[in-house]
Amino acid sequence: MISFITGKIQFISKNSLTVLTPGGVGYEIFVSAVKAGNYRIGDTASLLTYMKVSDSAIDLYGFEEAEEKVFFGLLMTVSGIGPKSAMNILNLGSIDNIKSAIARKDVKYLTDVQGIGKKTAERLVVELQSKVGVSASGKMENAESQVMADVIDGLVSMGYSRDEVKNVVMDLEIKNKNTQQVLKEALRKLGKK
C-alpha cells in the first residue's frame, strides 16, 4: 500500500499531478482541482495518498493534510460514493463548508458535484449527518455556510455560472456579514472581471 509520496512535480492536469520520486519512479496522483491549481511544475510535493486497486487500474489519490484524507475515507463509506465521487465532493469547497452542508441537509449544494444525483446526495446526508460533528463554533459556521449557499444560489439565478460564482464567493470574507452584504461584495468582484 502506498500511503505517502514526496517528489518533484513533472506534469499538472486539471485534477492530477505527476510526481517523480527521488528513486526515479513517476506517479500520477489524483487531487482536487482546487489543490492542483496551487502547484507549479518543478515544485516539491509531499502528499498522503489513498490507493485504489481495481481489475483495470491502480489509482492514487493525494491529500495535503490528514484531515482531508480522513474525510475522503468517510465520504467513501456512503453507498454509491467511490474515490472519484469523493474527490469531486472535495472540490465543492473547504471541508468545514461541506460538513456544514451535510449537517444542515443541503442536498442542493451536494448535487453540484459531477456524478452525484439527488438520491445519492440524500443518502450522503442521512448516513453522514451524525458523523460529521459540529465544532463549538458550529452555529456560526452553519450561519456562514448558509450565507455562502444563499449568495451562490442568488448569483446563479441572476445568470452567472455556478463555477464562476463559487470561485468569487470562496475568496470573500463572510464572517459576521449577512447575505445582502456578501451578495453586494460578490457582485462588485464579478463586475471587475
C-alpha positions as CSV (number, residue, x, y, z in Angstrom):
1,M,0.0,0.0,0.0
2,I,1.4,3.4,-1.0
3,S,0.4,5.9,1.7
4,F,2.8,8.8,1.2
5,I,4.7,10.2,-1.7
6,T,7.3,13.0,-1.9
7,G,8.8,14.2,-5.2
8,K,9.1,16.8,-7.9
9,I,6.1,17.7,-9.9
10,Q,6.7,16.9,-13.6
11,F,3.2,17.4,-15.0
12,I,-0.1,19.0,-13.9
13,S,-3.5,18.4,-15.3
14,K,-6.9,19.7,-14.2
15,N,-7.2,17.1,-11.4
16,S,-3.9,15.3,-11.1
17,L,-0.2,15.7,-10.6
18,T,2.6,13.5,-11.9
19,V,5.3,13.3,-9.2
20,L,8.8,12.0,-9.8
21,T,10.2,10.5,-6.6
22,P,13.9,10.6,-5.7
23,G,14.0,6.9,-6.7
24,G,13.2,7.8,-10.3
25,V,9.6,6.5,-10.3
26,G,6.8,8.8,-11.5
27,Y,3.3,8.5,-10.1
28,E,0.1,10.1,-11.3
29,I,-1.8,11.2,-8.2
30,F,-5.4,12.5,-8.5
31,V,-6.0,15.6,-6.4
32,S,-8.9,18.0,-6.1
33,A,-9.0,20.6,-8.9
34,V,-8.6,23.3,-6.3
35,K,-5.4,21.8,-5.0
36,A,-4.0,21.1,-8.5
37,G,-4.1,24.8,-9.2
38,N,-1.9,25.5,-6.2
39,Y,1.1,23.7,-7.7
40,R,3.7,24.5,-10.3
41,I,5.9,22.2,-12.4
42,G,9.2,21.8,-10.5
43,D,7.6,22.2,-7.1
44,T,8.2,19.5,-4.5
45,A,5.0,17.9,-3.4
46,S,4.5,15.8,-0.3
47,L,1.2,14.0,-0.3
48,L,-0.7,11.5,1.8
49,T,-2.2,9.0,-0.6
50,Y,-5.1,6.6,-0.8
51,M,-4.5,3.7,-3.2
52,K,-7.5,2.2,-5.1
53,V,-6.8,-1.1,-6.8
54,S,-9.2,-2.5,-9.3
55,D,-9.1,-5.0,-12.1
56,S,-8.3,-2.3,-14.7
57,A,-6.1,0.2,-12.8
58,I,-4.2,1.2,-9.7
59,D,-5.1,4.8,-8.8
60,L,-3.6,7.1,-6.2
61,Y,-5.5,10.0,-4.6
62,G,-3.4,12.7,-2.9
63,F,-4.1,14.9,0.1
64,E,-2.0,17.7,1.7
65,E,-3.5,17.2,5.2
66,A,-4.5,14.1,7.2
67,E,-8.0,15.7,7.9
68,E,-8.7,15.8,4.2
69,K,-7.7,12.1,3.7
70,V,-9.8,11.1,6.7
71,F,-12.9,13.0,5.4
72,F,-12.3,11.4,2.0
73,G,-12.4,8.0,3.6
74,L,-15.6,8.9,5.5
75,L,-17.3,10.0,2.2
76,M,-16.5,6.6,0.7
77,T,-18.4,4.8,3.4
78,V,-21.6,6.0,1.8
79,S,-23.0,3.5,-0.7
80,G,-22.6,4.9,-4.2
81,I,-19.6,7.1,-3.4
82,G,-16.3,5.9,-4.8
83,P,-12.9,7.7,-4.8
84,K,-13.7,9.8,-7.9
85,S,-17.0,11.0,-6.5
86,A,-15.4,11.6,-3.1
87,M,-12.7,13.7,-4.7
88,N,-15.3,15.6,-6.7
89,I,-17.1,16.4,-3.4
90,L,-13.9,17.8,-2.0
91,N,-13.9,20.2,-5.0
92,L,-17.1,21.9,-3.5
93,G,-15.0,23.9,-1.0
94,S,-13.5,23.6,2.4
95,I,-14.1,20.5,4.5
96,D,-15.9,22.7,7.0
97,N,-18.3,24.0,4.3
98,I,-19.0,20.5,3.1
99,K,-19.6,19.2,6.6
100,S,-21.9,22.2,7.3
101,A,-23.9,21.4,4.1
102,I,-24.3,17.8,5.3
103,A,-25.3,18.9,8.8
104,R,-27.9,21.3,7.5
105,K,-29.2,18.7,4.9
106,D,-28.3,20.9,2.0
107,V,-28.9,18.4,-0.8
108,K,-28.9,21.1,-3.5
109,Y,-25.3,22.1,-2.6
110,L,-24.2,18.5,-2.7
111,T,-25.8,17.8,-6.1
112,D,-23.4,20.4,-7.6
113,V,-20.9,17.5,-7.7
114,Q,-20.4,15.8,-11.0
115,G,-21.8,12.3,-10.8
116,I,-23.9,12.9,-7.6
117,G,-27.6,12.9,-8.1
118,K,-30.3,13.8,-5.7
119,K,-30.7,10.3,-4.3
120,T,-27.0,9.9,-3.6
121,A,-26.8,13.4,-2.1
122,E,-29.8,12.5,0.2
123,R,-28.1,9.2,1.2
124,L,-24.9,11.1,1.9
125,V,-26.8,13.4,4.3
126,V,-28.6,10.6,6.0
127,E,-25.5,8.4,6.5
128,L,-23.1,11.2,7.5
129,Q,-25.1,13.8,9.3
130,S,-24.4,12.3,12.7
131,K,-20.8,11.6,11.8
132,V,-19.6,15.0,10.6
133,G,-19.9,16.6,14.0
134,V,-20.2,20.3,14.6
135,S,-17.5,22.2,16.4
136,A,-18.0,24.5,19.3
137,S,-18.5,27.4,16.9
138,G,-20.7,25.2,14.7
139,K,-23.6,27.6,14.8
140,M,-21.5,30.4,13.3
141,E,-20.1,28.0,10.7
142,N,-23.6,26.9,9.9
143,A,-24.7,30.5,9.5
144,E,-21.7,31.4,7.4
145,S,-22.2,28.4,5.2
146,Q,-25.9,29.3,4.7
147,V,-25.0,32.8,3.7
148,M,-22.5,31.4,1.2
149,A,-25.1,29.0,-0.2
150,D,-27.7,31.8,-0.5
151,V,-25.3,34.1,-2.3
152,I,-24.3,31.4,-4.7
153,D,-27.9,30.5,-5.4
154,G,-28.8,34.2,-5.9
155,L,-26.0,34.9,-8.3
156,V,-26.8,31.7,-10.3
157,S,-30.4,32.9,-10.6
158,M,-29.1,36.2,-12.0
159,G,-27.4,34.3,-14.8
160,Y,-23.8,33.8,-13.6
161,S,-22.3,30.3,-14.0
162,R,-22.1,28.3,-10.8
163,D,-18.3,27.7,-11.2
164,E,-17.5,31.4,-11.7
165,V,-19.7,32.3,-8.7
166,K,-18.2,29.7,-6.4
167,N,-14.6,30.9,-7.2
168,V,-15.6,34.5,-6.3
169,V,-17.6,33.7,-3.2
170,M,-15.0,31.4,-1.8
171,D,-12.5,34.3,-1.8
172,L,-14.8,36.7,0.1
173,E,-14.6,37.3,3.9
174,I,-18.1,36.4,5.1
175,K,-17.6,36.3,8.9
176,N,-20.2,38.5,10.7
177,K,-21.8,39.5,7.4
178,N,-25.4,38.9,6.2
179,T,-26.4,37.6,2.8
180,Q,-27.1,41.0,1.3
181,Q,-23.6,42.4,2.3
182,V,-21.9,39.3,0.8
183,L,-24.0,39.5,-2.3
184,K,-23.0,43.1,-2.9
185,E,-19.3,42.3,-2.5
186,A,-19.6,39.3,-4.9
187,L,-21.4,41.5,-7.5
188,R,-18.6,44.1,-7.2
189,K,-16.0,41.4,-7.8
190,L,-17.9,39.9,-10.7
191,G,-18.3,43.4,-12.2
192,K,-14.5,43.8,-12.3
193,K,-13.9,40.6,-14.2
